[in-house]
Amino acid sequence: MNGPESLGRASFVEPEPISTASASPRPSDRSFLAELVRSLLVHERSATGRFEAVVSSLAASRSTGRPVAPGPAASTLPPVAPLAREEARPEMLAPAKPPLALVPPSISLPSLPDPLSSVTPSRIISGLEGLVGHPATSAPWRLDDYPRPVGDTGRGFHWIPTLHSDPAIVDRFVAEAKKMGASWMVILNDGTRIGDNDYLVRQLVQNQIEPVMRIYTPHGSPITGDLTAMVRHYVSLGVHYFQPYNEPNLPDENPDGQASVTSYVDRWIPAARAILASGGLPGLGALAPGAPVDDVAFLRSTLDEIRRRGAADLLDHAWISVHNYTFNRPISYQDDSNGFLKFRWYDQVAREELGRSLPIISTEGGPRLGDRVDPRYPAVDEARRDAIASAAFDYLSHREPYFFAQTQWVLANEAGGGHDHAWSADALYRPDGSPTSLALLFQSQAQTQTQEVDA
């Protein structure tokens, strides 16, 4: 990001799709070179530049036509039945375009536990019970120890990409979010400032919407000021989840312009300690999909580095943020991690590195108008956007127990005071405040769900 006028989604490079000829749900290439690359990624240490050198070699390997994919060995857990897949037909194919980035494909398809028929957390928290003063040295939390909003639908939205909203804007768009069935809302806080989001947080909590607070700093610069005071203040108002730093696998989201696991962990550890000490829960990741530095490999190396530094206790009450943009792919897409189901790859990394799942919360995601990265599927027009986004929300009724929420980018832009016109096409409410067809569809979905519950 270049400053407050460019809040929210940093520009990211869409991934080059795997060609139809080589696409496979479970890539089987386990060559010596692949194993060597994976070993370097998983066991990266703090020596300057090692991770970056590995990533460079991965990008260079693409020129051979047989990219080497970093990733874990196959899981021993039983696979689930696949989702109904949208097969790409010749008449559906959009014209091919040149690749936008040299992106190593993500890890092979994870083997997964059976999805739940419904999600019924055993511990629903609407206030501060059990959080304030909880020692960071206690045992790791179970998934059902983490707070969830009352009546959790799993539906989330990203708030207007501004650092402060007037009460009239808050009242209008909290009500609109509620009509769309929202249970989660990602909001931006200007570093450690206190007060700018008080009214917004109070209204969200009053409406049983769980706030997820992203701590904004320009270009991922280290958080300054009294972070413990800020977290303690917003915990007292009902915020539990705090996300320090955003998309650290993008060069522009790092103060020195270099995407580095070592640099990210240098900044994340003290922020996470402050968040935990103040009663909050620190988020990890929020990585960009399809970036020059592969997000799945970055996540694995980050967990490894945190443990290597003796800071694994910070993960006992942590959670993982995922940016599961769909591009123009159906939600069943599993050829690589760059789709709606990206959270499955993240969960496999967590289980293999930590021996357990962590909560995964989508803090940005869904389709965006104009996306056409995969020539096997049509470009995203309004009809395709609505179909993909509504299918993602439909999925939530039987989502995996570790997948807490799916967040659609973005609730509103100009209509809510946003100034960066780059997000206009993504907004669910047009500049004049009128709802898009997707907003109306979300409202209809939520109304139907409510009627089914009442029945």
C-alpha positions as CSV (number, residue, x, y, z in Angstrom):
1,M,0.0,0.0,0.0
2,N,1.1,3.5,-0.7
3,G,-0.9,5.3,2.0
4,P,-4.3,5.6,3.7
5,E,-5.9,6.4,0.3
6,S,-5.1,2.9,-0.8
7,L,-6.5,0.9,2.1
8,G,-8.0,-2.6,2.0
9,R,-6.9,-4.7,-0.9
10,A,-3.3,-4.1,-1.9
11,S,-2.8,-4.7,-5.6
12,F,-1.9,-8.3,-6.2
13,V,-0.9,-10.3,-9.2
14,E,-3.3,-12.9,-10.3
15,P,-1.9,-16.4,-10.5
16,E,-1.1,-18.1,-13.8
17,P,-3.4,-21.1,-14.1
18,I,-2.0,-24.6,-14.5
19,S,-2.5,-25.6,-18.2
20,T,-5.4,-27.9,-19.0
21,A,-2.9,-30.5,-20.2
22,S,-1.0,-30.7,-16.9
23,A,-3.8,-29.9,-14.4
24,S,-4.3,-32.6,-11.8
25,P,-6.1,-32.5,-8.4
26,R,-3.0,-34.3,-6.9
27,P,0.3,-33.5,-8.6
28,S,2.6,-36.4,-8.2
29,D,5.9,-34.9,-9.1
30,R,8.2,-35.7,-6.1
31,S,11.5,-35.3,-7.9
32,F,14.8,-34.9,-6.0
33,L,14.8,-31.2,-6.9
34,A,11.2,-30.8,-5.6
35,E,12.2,-32.4,-2.3
36,L,15.2,-30.2,-2.0
37,V,13.2,-27.1,-2.6
38,R,10.6,-28.1,-0.1
39,S,13.3,-28.9,2.5
40,L,14.8,-25.4,2.1
41,L,11.4,-23.8,2.4
42,V,10.3,-25.7,5.4
43,H,13.6,-25.5,7.3
44,E,14.4,-21.9,6.4
45,R,16.4,-20.2,9.1
46,S,17.1,-16.6,9.9
47,A,20.1,-16.3,7.5
48,T,19.4,-13.2,5.4
49,G,18.1,-14.0,1.9
50,R,17.7,-17.8,2.1
51,F,13.9,-17.8,1.7
52,E,14.2,-15.2,-1.1
53,A,16.8,-17.2,-2.9
54,V,14.6,-20.3,-2.8
55,V,11.6,-18.3,-4.1
56,S,13.8,-16.9,-6.9
57,S,14.8,-20.4,-7.9
58,L,11.2,-21.5,-7.9
59,A,10.2,-18.6,-10.2
60,A,13.1,-19.4,-12.5
61,S,12.0,-23.0,-12.8
62,R,8.9,-22.0,-14.6
63,S,10.9,-21.3,-17.7
64,T,11.4,-25.0,-18.1
65,G,7.7,-25.7,-18.4
66,R,7.8,-28.1,-15.4
67,P,7.5,-25.8,-12.3
68,V,8.6,-27.3,-9.0
69,A,5.8,-27.0,-6.4
70,P,6.8,-26.6,-2.8
71,G,4.5,-28.4,-0.4
72,P,4.0,-31.2,2.1
73,A,4.1,-34.9,1.6
74,A,0.7,-36.5,1.2
75,S,-1.5,-36.5,4.3
76,T,-2.5,-39.8,5.8
77,L,-6.0,-38.5,6.7
78,P,-8.9,-39.9,4.6
79,P,-10.0,-37.8,1.7
80,V,-13.5,-36.4,1.4
81,A,-15.8,-36.8,-1.5
82,P,-15.1,-34.0,-3.9
83,L,-17.4,-31.0,-4.4
84,A,-19.5,-30.9,-7.4
85,R,-17.2,-29.5,-10.0
86,E,-17.9,-27.1,-12.8
87,E,-16.2,-28.6,-15.8
88,A,-14.6,-26.3,-18.3
89,R,-16.2,-26.7,-21.7
90,P,-14.7,-25.5,-25.0
91,E,-17.5,-23.1,-25.5
92,M,-16.9,-21.6,-22.1
93,L,-13.3,-20.7,-22.6
94,A,-12.3,-17.1,-22.4
95,P,-9.6,-15.9,-24.8
96,A,-6.2,-16.7,-23.3
97,K,-4.0,-13.8,-22.1
98,P,-0.3,-13.7,-21.3
99,P,0.7,-14.8,-17.8
100,L,0.8,-11.9,-15.3
101,A,3.4,-13.4,-12.9
102,L,5.9,-16.1,-12.4
103,V,4.1,-17.9,-9.6
104,P,5.0,-21.4,-8.4
105,P,1.9,-23.5,-8.1
106,S,0.7,-24.2,-4.5
107,I,1.0,-27.4,-2.6
108,S,-0.7,-30.6,-3.7
109,L,-4.4,-31.1,-2.8
110,P,-4.7,-31.9,0.9
111,S,-6.5,-34.9,2.3
112,L,-9.3,-33.6,4.5
113,P,-11.6,-34.6,7.3
114,D,-15.3,-34.9,6.3
115,P,-17.0,-31.5,6.3
116,L,-19.6,-30.8,9.0
117,S,-23.3,-31.0,8.1
118,S,-23.6,-27.9,10.2
119,V,-21.4,-25.8,12.5
120,T,-22.6,-25.5,16.1
121,P,-19.8,-24.1,18.2
122,S,-20.0,-25.2,21.8
123,R,-18.8,-21.9,23.2
124,I,-20.6,-18.8,22.0
125,I,-19.1,-15.5,23.4
126,S,-20.6,-12.1,22.9
127,G,-18.5,-10.3,25.5
128,L,-15.2,-10.8,27.3
129,E,-15.8,-14.1,29.1
130,G,-12.6,-16.0,29.6
131,L,-10.4,-13.7,27.5
132,V,-9.0,-10.9,29.6
133,G,-6.1,-12.0,31.6
134,H,-5.9,-15.4,30.0
135,P,-2.2,-16.4,30.3
136,A,-0.3,-17.0,27.1
137,T,1.5,-19.9,28.7
138,S,-1.7,-22.0,29.0
139,A,-2.4,-25.1,26.8
140,P,-3.4,-24.5,23.1
141,W,-7.1,-23.7,22.7
142,R,-9.4,-26.1,21.0
143,L,-11.4,-24.8,18.1
144,D,-14.5,-24.5,20.2
145,D,-12.7,-22.4,22.8
146,Y,-12.5,-19.5,20.4
147,P,-15.2,-16.9,20.5
148,R,-18.0,-16.9,18.0
149,P,-20.9,-14.6,17.5
150,V,-24.4,-15.5,18.6
151,G,-26.3,-17.1,15.7
152,D,-23.1,-17.5,13.7
153,T,-23.8,-17.8,9.9
154,G,-20.2,-17.7,8.9
155,R,-21.0,-14.8,6.5
156,G,-18.5,-12.0,6.6
157,F,-17.9,-8.7,4.9
158,H,-15.1,-6.2,4.7
159,W,-16.1,-2.8,5.9
160,I,-15.6,0.3,3.9
161,P,-11.9,0.8,3.2
162,T,-11.5,3.8,5.5
163,L,-10.0,4.4,9.0
164,H,-13.1,6.1,10.4
165,S,-16.8,6.2,9.6
166,D,-19.4,8.7,10.7
167,P,-22.3,7.4,12.8
168,A,-24.8,7.8,10.0
169,I,-22.6,5.7,7.7
170,V,-22.2,3.1,10.4
171,D,-25.9,2.9,11.1
172,R,-26.8,2.6,7.4
173,F,-24.3,-0.1,6.5
174,V,-24.4,-2.2,9.7
175,A,-28.1,-2.5,9.0
176,E,-27.4,-3.5,5.3
177,A,-24.9,-6.1,6.5
178,K,-27.4,-7.5,8.9
179,K,-29.9,-7.8,6.1
180,M,-27.4,-9.9,4.2
181,G,-26.9,-12.3,7.1
182,A,-23.6,-10.9,8.4
183,S,-22.0,-12.5,11.5
184,W,-18.5,-11.2,10.9
185,M,-17.0,-7.8,9.8
186,V,-13.4,-6.9,9.0
187,I,-12.6,-3.4,10.0
188,L,-9.5,-1.2,9.7
189,N,-7.9,0.6,12.7
190,D,-5.2,3.3,12.2
191,G,-2.3,1.7,14.0
192,T,-2.7,2.1,17.7
193,R,-5.2,5.0,17.6
194,I,-8.0,4.7,20.1
195,G,-11.5,6.1,19.6
196,D,-12.0,6.2,15.8
197,N,-13.8,2.9,15.6
198,D,-15.6,3.0,19.0
199,Y,-19.1,3.6,17.5
200,L,-18.6,1.1,14.7
201,V,-17.5,-1.6,17.1
202,R,-20.4,-1.0,19.5
203,Q,-22.9,-1.2,16.7
204,L,-21.4,-4.4,15.3
205,V,-21.4,-6.1,18.7
206,Q,-24.9,-4.9,19.5
207,N,-26.1,-6.5,16.2
208,Q,-24.2,-9.8,17.0
209,I,-21.6,-9.2,14.3
210,E,-18.1,-10.2,15.3
211,P,-15.5,-7.5,14.5
212,V,-12.1,-8.6,13.2
213,M,-9.7,-5.6,13.5
214,R,-6.9,-5.3,11.1
215,I,-4.2,-3.0,12.5
216,Y,-3.2,-0.8,9.5
217,T,0.3,0.5,9.1
218,P,1.6,1.9,5.7
219,H,3.7,-0.6,3.8
220,G,3.7,-3.0,6.7
221,S,5.8,-0.7,8.8
222,P,6.3,-1.8,12.5
223,I,3.4,-1.0,14.8
224,T,4.3,2.0,17.0
225,G,2.6,3.5,20.0
226,D,0.8,1.7,22.8
227,L,-0.6,-1.4,21.2
228,T,-1.5,-3.0,24.5
229,A,-3.7,0.0,25.5
230,M,-5.4,-0.1,22.1
231,V,-6.1,-3.8,22.2
232,R,-7.3,-3.6,25.8
233,H,-9.6,-0.7,24.9
234,Y,-11.3,-2.6,22.0
235,V,-11.4,-5.9,23.8
236,S,-13.5,-4.1,26.4
237,L,-15.9,-3.1,23.6
238,G,-16.2,-6.6,22.3
239,V,-13.3,-7.1,19.7
240,H,-11.5,-10.5,20.1
241,Y,-9.7,-10.9,16.8
242,F,-6.8,-8.6,15.8
243,Q,-4.7,-8.9,12.6
244,P,-1.3,-7.2,12.6
245,Y,0.2,-6.6,9.2
246,N,-1.3,-7.6,5.8
247,E,-0.1,-9.6,2.9
248,P,3.5,-9.7,4.0
249,N,4.4,-11.9,0.9
250,L,4.0,-8.8,-1.3
251,P,7.1,-6.5,-1.6
252,D,4.9,-3.4,-1.3
253,E,3.6,-4.5,2.1
254,N,7.1,-4.6,3.6
255,P,9.0,-1.4,4.8
256,D,12.1,-2.3,2.8
257,G,10.2,-3.5,-0.2
258,Q,11.4,-7.1,0.2
259,A,9.0,-10.0,1.0
260,S,10.8,-11.9,3.8
261,V,9.6,-14.5,6.4
262,T,12.4,-13.4,8.7
263,S,11.3,-9.7,8.6
264,Y,7.6,-10.6,9.0
265,V,8.3,-12.7,12.0
266,D,10.5,-10.0,13.5
267,R,7.4,-7.7,13.4
268,W,4.7,-10.3,14.2
269,I,6.1,-11.8,17.4
270,P,6.2,-8.6,19.5
271,A,2.8,-7.5,18.1
272,A,1.3,-10.9,18.9
273,R,2.7,-10.8,22.5
274,A,1.2,-7.4,23.1
275,I,-2.2,-8.6,21.7
276,L,-2.3,-11.7,23.8
277,A,-1.2,-9.8,26.9
278,S,-4.1,-7.4,26.5
279,G,-6.7,-10.1,26.1
280,G,-6.9,-10.3,22.3
281,L,-6.2,-13.1,19.8
282,P,-3.5,-12.5,17.2
283,G,-4.0,-13.3,13.5
284,L,-1.3,-14.8,11.3
285,G,-0.9,-14.6,7.6
286,A,-3.4,-12.5,5.6
287,L,-1.3,-13.5,2.7
288,A,-1.8,-12.4,-0.9
289,P,-2.9,-15.2,-3.3
290,G,-1.0,-15.5,-6.6
291,A,1.8,-13.3,-5.4
292,P,5.4,-13.7,-6.6
293,V,6.2,-15.3,-3.2
294,D,3.9,-18.3,-2.9
295,D,1.5,-17.8,0.1
296,V,1.3,-21.5,1.2
297,A,5.1,-21.8,1.3
298,F,5.4,-18.5,3.1
299,L,2.9,-19.7,5.7
300,R,4.7,-22.9,6.3
301,S,8.1,-21.2,6.7
302,T,6.5,-18.6,9.0
303,L,5.2,-21.3,11.4
304,D,8.6,-23.0,11.3
305,E,10.4,-19.8,12.1
306,I,8.1,-18.9,15.0
307,R,8.7,-22.3,16.5
308,R,12.5,-22.1,15.9
309,R,12.6,-18.8,17.8
310,G,10.9,-20.5,20.8
311,A,7.7,-18.5,20.4
312,A,5.3,-21.4,19.7
313,D,3.2,-20.3,22.8
314,L,2.0,-17.4,20.7
315,L,0.2,-19.9,18.5
316,D,-1.8,-21.4,21.4
317,H,-4.5,-18.8,21.0
318,A,-3.7,-17.6,17.5
319,W,-5.7,-17.8,14.3
320,I,-5.0,-17.7,10.6
321,S,-6.2,-15.1,8.1
322,V,-6.8,-16.2,4.5
323,H,-7.5,-14.2,1.4
324,N,-9.4,-16.8,-0.7
325,Y,-10.2,-14.8,-3.8
326,T,-11.9,-17.1,-6.4
327,F,-10.6,-15.3,-9.5
328,N,-12.9,-16.6,-12.3
329,R,-12.9,-20.2,-10.9
330,P,-15.9,-22.1,-9.4
331,I,-15.7,-22.7,-5.7
332,S,-15.0,-26.4,-6.3
333,Y,-11.7,-25.5,-8.0
334,Q,-8.8,-27.6,-6.4
335,D,-6.1,-27.8,-9.1
336,D,-4.0,-25.6,-6.8
337,S,-4.6,-23.4,-3.8
338,N,-5.6,-20.2,-5.7
339,G,-9.4,-20.4,-5.2
340,F,-12.2,-20.4,-2.6
341,L,-10.9,-23.6,-1.0
342,K,-7.5,-22.1,-0.2
343,F,-8.3,-22.6,3.5
344,R,-7.9,-26.4,3.1
345,W,-4.2,-25.9,2.1
346,Y,-3.6,-23.6,5.1
347,D,-5.2,-26.1,7.4
348,Q,-3.0,-28.9,6.1
349,V,0.1,-26.8,6.7
350,A,-1.1,-26.0,10.3
351,R,-1.8,-29.7,11.1
352,E,1.6,-30.8,9.7
353,E,3.5,-28.1,11.4
354,L,1.6,-27.8,14.7
355,G,-0.2,-31.1,15.0
356,R,-3.6,-29.3,15.2
357,S,-5.9,-27.0,13.3
358,L,-6.1,-23.3,14.0
359,P,-9.2,-21.2,13.3
360,I,-9.1,-19.9,9.8
361,I,-11.0,-16.7,9.0
362,S,-11.3,-15.3,5.5
363,T,-10.6,-11.6,5.9
364,E,-10.9,-10.9,2.1
365,G,-12.3,-13.1,-0.6
366,G,-14.8,-13.9,-3.3
367,P,-14.9,-13.1,-7.0
368,R,-14.1,-9.7,-8.5
369,L,-15.6,-8.3,-11.7
370,G,-13.3,-8.7,-14.7
371,D,-11.2,-11.5,-13.3
372,R,-10.3,-13.8,-16.2
373,V,-7.0,-15.4,-15.0
374,D,-8.0,-19.0,-15.9
375,P,-8.8,-19.4,-19.7
376,R,-10.7,-22.6,-18.9
377,Y,-13.6,-20.6,-17.4
378,P,-15.6,-17.5,-18.4
379,A,-14.5,-14.1,-17.3
380,V,-16.3,-12.7,-14.2
381,D,-19.3,-10.6,-15.3
382,E,-22.1,-9.7,-12.9
383,A,-23.9,-13.0,-13.4
384,R,-20.8,-15.1,-12.8
385,R,-19.8,-13.0,-9.8
386,D,-23.2,-13.5,-8.3
387,A,-23.2,-17.2,-8.9
388,I,-19.7,-17.8,-7.4
389,A,-20.2,-15.5,-4.4
390,S,-23.6,-17.0,-3.5
391,A,-22.2,-20.5,-3.9
392,A,-19.4,-19.6,-1.4
393,F,-22.0,-18.4,1.1
394,D,-24.1,-21.5,0.6
395,Y,-21.1,-23.6,1.4
396,L,-20.9,-22.2,4.9
397,S,-23.8,-24.3,6.2
398,H,-21.6,-27.4,6.0
399,R,-18.1,-25.8,6.3
400,E,-15.2,-27.4,8.0
401,P,-15.1,-26.8,11.8
402,Y,-11.9,-24.8,11.6
403,F,-13.2,-22.5,8.8
404,F,-14.9,-19.8,10.9
405,A,-16.0,-17.2,8.3
406,Q,-16.0,-16.3,4.6
407,T,-15.5,-12.6,3.9
408,Q,-16.7,-10.9,0.8
409,W,-14.6,-7.9,-0.4
410,V,-16.0,-5.2,-0.1
411,L,-19.2,-3.8,1.6
412,A,-19.2,-0.3,0.1
413,N,-16.8,2.3,-1.2
414,E,-17.8,5.8,-2.3
415,A,-21.3,5.3,-0.7
416,G,-19.6,4.9,2.7
417,G,-16.9,7.6,2.3
418,G,-14.2,5.6,0.5
419,H,-12.0,7.7,-1.7
420,D,-10.0,5.1,-3.7
421,H,-12.0,4.4,-6.9
422,A,-10.0,1.2,-7.5
423,W,-12.5,-0.6,-5.3
424,S,-15.7,0.8,-6.9
425,A,-16.4,-2.3,-9.0
426,D,-16.0,-4.5,-5.9
427,A,-18.4,-2.7,-3.7
428,L,-21.8,-4.4,-2.9
429,Y,-23.4,-0.9,-2.9
430,R,-22.9,1.5,-5.8
431,P,-21.6,5.1,-5.3
432,D,-25.1,6.3,-5.2
433,G,-25.9,3.9,-2.4
434,S,-28.1,1.5,-4.3
435,P,-27.5,-2.2,-3.9
436,T,-26.0,-4.3,-6.6
437,S,-27.6,-7.5,-7.8
438,L,-25.2,-9.4,-5.5
439,A,-26.3,-7.5,-2.4
440,L,-29.9,-8.2,-3.2
441,L,-29.1,-11.9,-3.7
442,F,-27.3,-12.0,-0.4
443,Q,-30.4,-10.5,1.2
444,S,-32.6,-13.1,-0.3
445,Q,-30.3,-15.9,0.8
446,A,-30.2,-14.6,4.3
447,Q,-34.0,-14.3,4.4
448,T,-34.4,-17.9,3.2
449,Q,-31.9,-19.2,5.8
450,T,-33.8,-17.4,8.5
451,Q,-37.1,-18.9,7.4
452,E,-35.6,-22.4,7.4
453,V,-34.2,-21.9,10.9
454,D,-37.5,-20.6,12.2
455,A,-39.4,-23.5,10.6
